[in-house]
């Protein structure tokens, strides 16, 4: 798909907006494990990783309802707190995706500004950046204000405004349909990496460039640099 995609459209990009969960942090397994712990306690059928790939979405409440949660019987806020308690207990065991630091270093060397735009709660995002020693690559990081998983379009608008970015010269790099929605909402470019929460097949239905992994992503920007030099 890279060969058939017009990469020249990315030649004006000067800023990368990175998603965190699934794009930088490989946390699909702990998301499934955290959910299944709750389901087992309620005698609700557990979910498979394949189900997760096909159904995970924003707002998160919609995904919960697909699983079978009845929020006339349980409060969504309390269920979210329970999930986050399970998730937090496993959070530091989730690895970074292979080649991610190499990718950050490559883009930094090419002169791109890099920032994080995440649907993870902000204090948890800040702590994770510190634990993984990644602050050296980013000028700013933005996480959401709560644990309800409503999405991050509002946060993207705030980031664009506060950092005084030209959205047309910015590129959202993520792993879900929602990352594409965020890019569309603010007028940014978008590249999706199919190694996280959504499959390549699901992402390839969107009108944007989709790569399989970070090696392919670096190949894209290697080619884009040729256009920038012209």
C-alpha positions in Angstrom: 0.0 0.0 0.0 2.9 2.3 0.7 4.0 2.1 -2.9 0.6 3.2 -4.2 0.1 6.0 -1.7 1.1 9.5 -2.6 3.7 10.2 0.0 4.4 13.7 -1.3 1.3 14.9 0.7 3.3 14.3 3.9 6.2 16.5 2.7 5.0 19.6 4.6 4.7 17.8 8.0 6.8 19.3 10.7 5.1 17.9 13.8 4.2 14.4 14.8 1.4 13.8 17.3 1.8 10.3 18.8 -0.9 8.2 20.3 0.3 6.3 23.3 -1.7 3.1 24.0 -1.3 0.6 21.3 0.9 2.8 19.2 3.9 3.3 21.6 2.9 1.0 24.5 2.0 -2.6 23.6 -0.9 -3.0 26.0 -3.5 -5.0 24.2 -2.8 -8.1 26.4 -3.3 -6.3 29.6 -6.4 -4.6 28.4 -8.0 -8.0 27.6 -6.7 -9.5 30.9 -8.1 -6.6 32.9 -11.5 -6.9 31.3 -11.7 -10.6 31.6 -11.0 -10.5 35.3 -14.1 -8.4 35.7 -16.2 -10.6 33.5 -15.3 -13.8 35.3 -16.3 -12.2 38.6 -19.8 -11.5 37.1 -20.2 -14.8 35.2 -20.2 -12.9 31.9 -18.5 -14.6 28.9 -14.9 -13.5 28.6 -13.5 -11.8 25.4 -10.8 -13.1 23.1 -8.0 -10.9 21.7 -9.7 -11.3 18.3 -13.0 -10.0 19.7 -11.1 -7.1 21.1 -9.4 -6.2 17.8 -12.7 -6.3 16.0 -14.8 -4.4 18.6 -12.7 -2.1 20.6 -13.8 1.5 20.0 -14.3 5.0 21.4 -16.2 6.1 23.3 -15.1 3.1 25.5 -18.7 2.8 26.8 -19.8 1.5 23.4 -17.2 -1.3 23.6 -18.3 -2.3 27.0 -21.9 -2.6 25.8 -20.8 -4.8 22.9 -19.3 -7.1 25.4 -22.6 -7.3 27.3 -22.5 -4.8 30.1 -25.9 -3.5 31.2 -25.4 0.0 32.5 -29.0 0.1 33.8 -27.7 -2.4 36.5 -24.2 -1.1 37.1 -22.8 2.4 37.0 -20.4 2.9 34.1 -18.2 5.2 36.2 -17.7 2.5 38.9 -17.1 -0.2 36.2 -14.4 2.1 34.7 -12.7 2.6 38.0 -12.6 -1.2 38.5 -11.1 -1.7 35.1 -8.5 0.9 35.7 -7.6 -0.7 39.0 -7.0 -4.0 37.2 -5.2 -2.2 34.3 -3.0 -0.1 36.7 -1.8 -3.3 38.5 -0.5 -4.6 35.1 0.5 -1.3 33.5 4.2 -1.3 34.2 4.5 -4.9 32.7 3.4 -3.7 29.3 6.4 -3.3 27.0 7.1 -0.6 24.4 6.6 -1.7 20.8 9.8 -3.0 19.1 11.8 -0.3 17.4 9.8 2.6 19.0 12.8 4.4 20.4 14.7 3.9 17.2 11.7 5.6 15.4 11.6 8.5 17.8 15.4 9.1 17.4 15.1 8.8 13.6 12.3 11.4 13.5 14.1 13.7 15.9 17.2 13.5 13.8 15.1 14.5 10.7 14.0 17.6 12.5 10.4 16.7 13.4 8.8 18.1 16.5 7.2 15.2 18.5 4.3 15.3 21.0 2.1 12.8 22.7 -1.7 13.0 22.4 -3.3 10.2 24.4 -6.7 9.0 25.7 -4.9 7.7 28.8 -5.5 9.7 32.0 -2.9 12.5 32.1 -1.1 11.6 35.4 -0.7 8.0 34.3 0.6 9.1 31.0 3.1 11.4 32.6 4.3 8.6 34.9 4.6 6.1 32.1 6.7 8.5 30.0 9.0 8.9 33.0 9.3 5.2 33.7 10.2 4.4 30.1 12.6 7.4 29.9 10.9 8.9 26.8 10.6 12.5 27.8 13.8 13.3 25.9 11.9 12.8 22.6 8.8 14.9 23.3 8.1 18.6 23.5 4.8 18.1 25.2 2.4 15.4 26.3 -1.4 15.6 26.7 -3.6 13.0 28.4 -7.3 13.1 29.2 -8.8 14.4 32.4 -10.6 11.2 33.5 -10.8 7.5 33.1 -14.1 7.3 31.2 -12.5 6.9 27.7 -14.7 9.4 25.9 -12.1 10.2 23.3 -9.5 12.9 22.7 -10.8 15.2 19.9 -11.2 18.0 22.5 -7.7 17.4 23.7 -6.3 17.5 20.1 -7.9 20.9 19.6 -6.4 22.1 22.9 -2.9 20.8 21.9 -3.1 22.5 18.5 -4.1 25.8 20.1 -1.7 25.8 23.0 1.3 24.6 21.0 0.4 27.0 18.2 0.6 24.3 15.5 -0.6 24.4 12.0 -2.7 21.3 11.8 -2.1 20.9 8.1 1.6 20.5 8.9 0.9 18.0 11.7 0.5 14.3 11.5 -1.3 12.0 13.9 0.3 8.6 14.3 -2.0 6.1 15.9 -3.4 2.6 15.8 -7.2 3.0 15.9 -10.1 4.4 13.9 -10.4 7.1 16.6 -6.9 8.4 15.9 -8.1 8.9 12.3 -11.2 10.7 13.6 -9.0 12.9 15.7 -6.8 13.9 12.7 -9.9 14.5 10.6 -11.5 16.7 13.3 -8.5 19.0 13.6 -7.4 19.0 9.9 -4.2 17.1 10.5 -2.6 14.4 8.4 -2.7 10.8 9.7 -0.7 7.6 9.5 -2.0 4.5 11.2 0.2 1.6 12.5 -1.5 -1.8 12.6 0.3 -3.3 15.5 -2.0 -2.1 18.3 -5.7 -2.1 19.1 -7.1 -2.4 15.6 -6.2 -4.8 12.8 -4.7 -3.8 9.4 -7.9 -5.0 7.7 -10.0 -2.7 9.9 -7.8 0.3 9.5 -7.3 -0.2 5.7 -11.0 0.7 5.2 -10.1 4.3 6.2 -9.0 6.9 3.8 -5.4 7.2 5.1 -2.1 5.5 4.9 -1.8 2.3 7.0 1.5 0.6 7.7 2.0 -2.8 9.4 4.8 -1.8 11.8 7.4 0.8 12.8 9.9 -0.4 10.3 7.4 0.5 7.5 6.7 3.8 9.2 10.4 4.8 9.1 10.5 3.8 5.4 7.6 6.2 4.8 9.4 9.1 6.4 12.7 8.1 4.7 10.9 8.6 1.4 9.1 11.8 2.6 12.5 13.3 3.4 13.4 13.0 -0.3 10.4 15.2 -1.2 11.3 17.7 1.5 14.8 18.0 0.1 13.5 18.9 -3.4 
